[in-house]
Amino acid sequence: MADSKEKIIGEVKEAVGKVTGNEELELKGKIQSSKSDLKEKVGDIKEGIAEKINDIIDKKKDNK
């Protein structure tokens, strides 16, 4: 949820930067939005890895 808030804030900064011609603000917005996307992807990968590890552990327990 915090990542989506950061993404929205980044997109707003980017839009304001474009409208006002402030390239620095536009760039900061792009960076903030991109960082949010990256954090979300890393979180998804972590969740997937944890799920696979749990599946492996559960299978080993079932085979005993």
Residue, then its C-alpha position, 0 to 999 in steps of 0.5 A: m500500500a505504501d508503494s502505491k502511495e509513493k507511485i501516485i506521488g511520483e506520478v503527480k510530481e512528474a506531471v507537475g514537472k511536465v506542466t511547469g517545465n520543471e525538468e528536475l521535478e519531473l525527473k524526481g517524480k519518474i524516479q520515485s514512481s520507478k522505485s515504487d514499481l521496483k519495490e513491488k516487484v521485489g516484494d512479489i519475488k520474495e513472496g513467490i520464493a517463500e511460497k516455494i520454500n514452504d511447499i518444499i518443506d510441506k512435501k518433506k513433512d508429508n513424505k515422512 
